[in-house]
Amino acid sequence: MTIRLKNFWESAKQEFRRVNWPNWNETRSLTLVVIVFSVGTALFLGVLDFVFTYLLQVFFLS
């Protein structure tokens, strides 16, 4: 069991050395893309929620 665990950690370290990590500018721009997409999705779902709530009130509670 310990030999398998040691082999796993060694191969994991080798894989981390091969990873092409993004630089600071790439990280910042991709983070901005994620934030903008998240806010846009939240706004879209909020508008849908408002519209469906309004329609339900108009058709079923009037």
SULSUL-V432219 format. One record per pair of residues at least 24 apart in sequence whose ideal C-beta (glycine too) atoms are under 8 Angstrom apart, sorted by the first residue. I is the first residue (numbers start at 1). J is the second residue. If there is no record, write none. Layout:
i:j
I:J
I:J
//
This chain:
none
//
